[in-house]
Amino acid sequence: MSNQPKSVETPSGKGAADENFPVGSFLLPKRLRPHVMTYYAFARAIDDIADNPDALPQDKITGLNAMDDALLGREKNPDESLAKATALRASMLETNVDLAHGSDLVSAFRQDAVQSRYNTWDDLIDYCLRSAAPVGRYLLELHGEDKAHFEYSDALCNALQVINHLQDCADDLRELDRCYLPLDWCEETGANIDMLREQASPPALRAVQMKCIEGTESLLRLADKLPGKLNSKSLAMESGVIISIAWKLVDKLKRQDPVAKRVELSKPQFMLYGLKGAIKGLF
């Protein structure tokens, strides 16, 4: 009989290369990149637990709670199945970054395990403030930046999350029975969630997507101020890259239906708009 601990993780096979935006890129200081990747590995692991289509909600919550306990030091003898959480705890203590920026992610993914609909835009943003904003806050603290700038990093990360929800809206419903489109906006336009199962978005559903895009543009206008607020030129350039790519994705989402076909940047577009953003962030 094996003595190996039962794995808490349910890996999806996704990695940093599958993300819309750069993770721990060469623009960041070399000494900090391992810490960023440790944070990403933890975030990827708990996201995969929450998104496992074969697991029951309570099993997901049990796994997420175990990861949270290991991160916060409540688990005194964590086994190898919690290695990503214990590694992040060590990293965050070493760099003097608030453990809340990991634990808040767990809170959001616990919510994903039991909640599949959002009534209002404000409800969605509350979720984003725990599922996305902690990433920006982590990076700012890691670089020793002023916490007063969380306002701008929150706006950026929340915008990125909504962009991702729009890109994946049909897949999320089909694979996870999950929808992040605000239900009150659906009611206003006469849309219903089952429209996401069609070959293309009917006008009512497209109107809801456009309202989400308008909200995302407002967030990005606030996020545009972030690079100029930062002391770290490397983080300013990284932020500029991400903001530029986000604006281009929003532009494409305005012109293309994400239900009909996944909306994403080509590799040349990714490189072009990333370069433009890096230059803008530098200056």
C-alpha positions as CSV (number, residue, x, y, z in Angstrom):
1,M,0.0,0.0,0.0
2,S,1.4,3.4,-1.0
3,N,2.3,5.9,1.7
4,Q,2.2,8.8,-0.8
5,P,-0.3,11.5,0.2
6,K,-3.5,11.9,-1.9
7,S,-3.0,14.8,-4.2
8,V,-5.0,17.9,-3.4
9,E,-4.3,19.3,-6.9
10,T,-6.3,18.5,-10.0
11,P,-4.0,19.8,-12.7
12,S,-5.6,20.9,-16.0
13,G,-2.4,20.9,-17.9
14,K,-2.5,24.6,-18.4
15,G,0.6,26.7,-17.8
16,A,2.0,30.2,-18.1
17,A,2.3,29.8,-21.9
18,D,-1.5,29.4,-22.1
19,E,-2.3,32.7,-20.5
20,N,-3.5,35.8,-22.4
21,F,-0.9,38.0,-20.7
22,P,2.8,37.6,-19.9
23,V,3.6,35.8,-16.6
24,G,7.0,36.6,-15.0
25,S,8.4,37.9,-18.2
26,F,12.0,39.0,-18.8
27,L,11.0,42.6,-18.1
28,L,10.8,41.8,-14.4
29,P,14.0,41.8,-12.3
30,K,15.7,38.4,-12.5
31,R,15.9,38.1,-8.7
32,L,12.1,38.4,-8.5
33,R,11.0,36.1,-11.3
34,P,11.2,32.9,-9.3
35,H,8.9,34.4,-6.6
36,V,6.5,35.4,-9.3
37,M,6.5,31.9,-10.8
38,T,5.9,30.5,-7.3
39,Y,2.9,32.7,-6.9
40,Y,1.7,31.7,-10.4
41,A,2.1,28.0,-9.7
42,F,-0.1,28.4,-6.5
43,A,-2.7,30.4,-8.4
44,R,-2.8,27.9,-11.3
45,A,-3.2,25.0,-8.8
46,I,-6.1,26.4,-6.9
47,D,-7.8,27.6,-10.1
48,D,-7.6,24.1,-11.5
49,I,-9.2,22.7,-8.3
50,A,-12.1,25.1,-8.6
51,D,-12.5,24.4,-12.4
52,N,-12.3,20.6,-12.2
53,P,-15.6,19.5,-13.9
54,D,-15.4,16.0,-12.4
55,A,-15.1,17.1,-8.7
56,L,-18.1,17.8,-6.3
57,P,-18.3,21.3,-4.9
58,Q,-17.5,20.1,-1.3
59,D,-14.5,18.2,-2.6
60,K,-13.3,21.4,-4.3
61,I,-13.8,23.4,-1.1
62,T,-12.0,20.8,1.0
63,G,-9.0,20.9,-1.3
64,L,-9.0,24.7,-1.4
65,N,-9.2,25.0,2.3
66,A,-6.2,22.7,2.7
67,M,-4.2,24.9,0.3
68,D,-5.3,28.0,2.3
69,D,-4.4,26.4,5.6
70,A,-0.9,25.5,4.3
71,L,-0.4,29.0,3.0
72,L,-1.4,30.7,6.2
73,G,0.5,28.3,8.4
74,R,-2.6,26.8,10.0
75,E,-1.5,23.3,8.8
76,K,1.5,22.5,11.0
77,N,2.7,19.4,9.1
78,P,1.7,20.0,5.4
79,D,2.5,17.0,3.2
80,E,3.8,17.0,-0.4
81,S,0.3,17.4,-1.8
82,L,0.4,21.0,-0.5
83,A,3.9,21.8,-1.8
84,K,2.8,24.8,-3.9
85,A,1.1,26.4,-1.0
86,T,4.0,25.9,1.4
87,A,6.4,27.1,-1.3
88,L,4.4,30.3,-1.7
89,R,4.2,30.8,2.1
90,A,8.0,30.6,2.2
91,S,8.4,33.0,-0.7
92,M,6.0,35.6,0.6
93,L,7.5,35.5,4.1
94,E,11.0,35.9,2.5
95,T,9.9,38.9,0.4
96,N,7.6,40.4,3.1
97,V,4.5,40.3,1.0
98,D,1.1,40.0,2.6
99,L,-0.2,36.4,2.6
100,A,-3.7,37.8,2.0
101,H,-2.7,38.2,-1.7
102,G,-2.7,34.4,-1.9
103,S,-5.5,33.7,0.5
104,D,-7.9,36.1,-1.2
105,L,-7.5,34.1,-4.4
106,V,-8.6,31.0,-2.5
107,S,-11.7,32.9,-1.3
108,A,-12.6,33.6,-4.9
109,F,-12.1,30.1,-6.0
110,R,-14.2,28.7,-3.1
111,Q,-16.9,31.0,-4.5
112,D,-16.5,29.5,-7.9
113,A,-17.0,26.0,-6.4
114,V,-20.5,27.0,-5.2
115,Q,-21.7,30.0,-7.2
116,S,-22.2,30.0,-11.0
117,R,-24.2,33.2,-11.6
118,Y,-23.8,36.9,-10.9
119,N,-26.7,39.2,-10.5
120,T,-25.0,42.6,-11.1
121,W,-21.8,44.2,-12.4
122,D,-21.0,45.1,-8.8
123,D,-21.3,41.4,-7.7
124,L,-18.9,40.5,-10.6
125,I,-16.4,43.2,-9.6
126,D,-16.5,42.0,-5.9
127,Y,-15.5,38.5,-7.2
128,C,-12.8,40.1,-9.4
129,L,-11.4,41.9,-6.4
130,R,-10.5,38.5,-5.0
131,S,-9.9,36.4,-8.1
132,A,-7.7,38.9,-10.0
133,A,-6.8,42.1,-8.1
134,P,-4.6,40.2,-5.6
135,V,-2.2,39.4,-8.4
136,G,-1.6,43.1,-9.1
137,R,-1.3,43.8,-5.4
138,Y,1.2,41.0,-5.0
139,L,3.4,42.3,-7.8
140,L,3.3,45.9,-6.4
141,E,4.3,44.7,-2.9
142,L,7.0,42.4,-4.3
143,H,8.5,45.4,-6.0
144,G,8.2,47.6,-3.0
145,E,5.7,49.9,-4.5
146,D,3.3,52.2,-2.7
147,K,0.0,50.5,-1.7
148,A,-1.8,53.7,-2.6
149,H,-1.4,52.5,-6.2
150,F,-3.6,49.4,-5.6
151,E,-6.5,51.5,-7.0
152,Y,-4.8,51.4,-10.4
153,S,-3.6,47.8,-10.3
154,D,-7.0,46.6,-9.1
155,A,-8.6,48.3,-12.1
156,L,-6.2,46.6,-14.5
157,C,-6.6,43.2,-13.0
158,N,-10.3,43.4,-12.8
159,A,-10.4,44.5,-16.5
160,L,-8.2,41.5,-17.4
161,Q,-10.6,39.2,-15.6
162,V,-13.7,40.5,-17.4
163,I,-11.9,40.2,-20.7
164,N,-11.2,36.6,-19.9
165,H,-14.8,36.0,-18.9
166,L,-16.0,37.4,-22.2
167,Q,-13.5,35.4,-24.2
168,D,-14.6,32.2,-22.4
169,C,-18.3,32.9,-22.0
170,A,-19.5,30.0,-24.1
171,D,-16.9,27.5,-22.9
172,D,-17.6,28.4,-19.3
173,L,-21.3,27.7,-19.6
174,R,-20.8,24.5,-21.7
175,E,-18.0,23.0,-19.5
176,L,-18.7,24.3,-16.0
177,D,-22.3,25.6,-16.2
178,R,-20.8,29.0,-15.1
179,C,-21.7,32.4,-16.4
180,Y,-20.2,35.7,-15.4
181,L,-22.5,38.0,-17.4
182,P,-24.6,40.2,-15.0
183,L,-28.1,38.8,-14.9
184,D,-29.8,42.2,-14.4
185,W,-28.2,43.3,-17.7
186,C,-29.5,40.2,-19.4
187,E,-33.0,41.0,-18.1
188,E,-32.7,44.6,-19.4
189,T,-31.9,43.5,-22.9
190,G,-34.1,40.4,-23.0
191,A,-31.1,38.0,-23.2
192,N,-30.9,34.7,-21.5
193,I,-27.9,32.6,-20.6
194,D,-28.9,29.7,-22.9
195,M,-28.1,32.1,-25.8
196,L,-24.5,31.3,-25.1
197,R,-25.1,27.8,-26.5
198,E,-26.0,29.1,-29.9
199,Q,-23.7,29.4,-32.9
200,A,-23.5,33.2,-32.5
201,S,-24.7,35.8,-30.1
202,P,-28.2,37.1,-30.7
203,P,-28.5,40.9,-30.5
204,A,-29.8,40.9,-26.9
205,L,-26.8,38.9,-25.8
206,R,-24.4,41.0,-27.8
207,A,-25.9,44.0,-26.0
208,V,-24.9,42.5,-22.6
209,Q,-21.4,41.8,-23.9
210,M,-21.1,45.5,-25.0
211,K,-22.2,46.7,-21.6
212,C,-19.4,44.5,-20.1
213,I,-17.0,46.0,-22.6
214,E,-18.0,49.5,-21.6
215,G,-17.3,48.7,-18.0
216,T,-14.0,47.2,-18.9
217,E,-13.0,50.3,-20.8
218,S,-13.7,52.4,-17.8
219,L,-11.4,50.2,-15.7
220,L,-8.7,50.4,-18.3
221,R,-8.8,54.2,-18.4
222,L,-8.0,54.1,-14.7
223,A,-5.4,51.4,-15.2
224,D,-3.7,53.6,-17.8
225,K,-2.4,55.7,-14.9
226,L,-0.5,52.8,-13.3
227,P,2.8,52.7,-15.2
228,G,3.4,56.4,-14.5
229,K,2.9,55.9,-10.8
230,L,5.5,53.2,-10.4
231,N,9.1,53.6,-9.2
232,S,10.2,50.3,-10.8
233,K,10.8,50.9,-14.5
234,S,10.7,47.2,-15.2
235,L,7.3,46.8,-13.5
236,A,6.1,50.0,-15.3
237,M,7.1,48.4,-18.7
238,E,5.4,45.1,-17.7
239,S,2.3,47.0,-16.8
240,G,2.4,48.9,-20.1
241,V,2.7,45.7,-22.0
242,I,-0.4,44.2,-20.3
243,I,-2.5,47.4,-20.6
244,S,-1.7,47.7,-24.3
245,I,-2.6,44.1,-25.0
246,A,-5.8,44.5,-22.9
247,W,-6.9,47.5,-24.9
248,K,-6.4,45.6,-28.2
249,L,-8.4,42.7,-26.9
250,V,-11.2,45.0,-25.9
251,D,-11.1,46.5,-29.4
252,K,-11.4,43.0,-31.0
253,L,-14.2,42.0,-28.6
254,K,-16.2,45.1,-29.7
255,R,-15.9,44.0,-33.3
256,Q,-16.0,40.2,-33.0
257,D,-18.5,37.9,-31.3
258,P,-16.8,35.6,-28.7
259,V,-19.6,33.1,-28.9
260,A,-19.1,32.6,-32.6
261,K,-15.3,32.3,-32.3
262,R,-12.8,32.8,-29.6
263,V,-11.4,36.3,-29.7
264,E,-7.7,36.5,-29.2
265,L,-4.6,38.2,-30.5
266,S,-2.4,36.6,-33.1
267,K,1.2,36.1,-32.2
268,P,2.4,39.1,-34.3
269,Q,-0.4,41.3,-32.7
270,F,0.7,40.1,-29.2
271,M,4.3,41.1,-29.9
272,L,3.4,44.4,-31.6
273,Y,1.1,45.7,-28.9
274,G,3.3,44.3,-26.2
275,L,6.2,46.3,-27.6
276,K,4.1,49.4,-27.9
277,G,3.1,49.0,-24.3
278,A,6.6,48.4,-23.0
279,I,7.8,51.6,-24.7
280,K,4.9,53.6,-23.3
281,G,5.5,52.2,-19.9
282,L,9.2,53.1,-20.0
283,F,8.5,56.8,-20.7
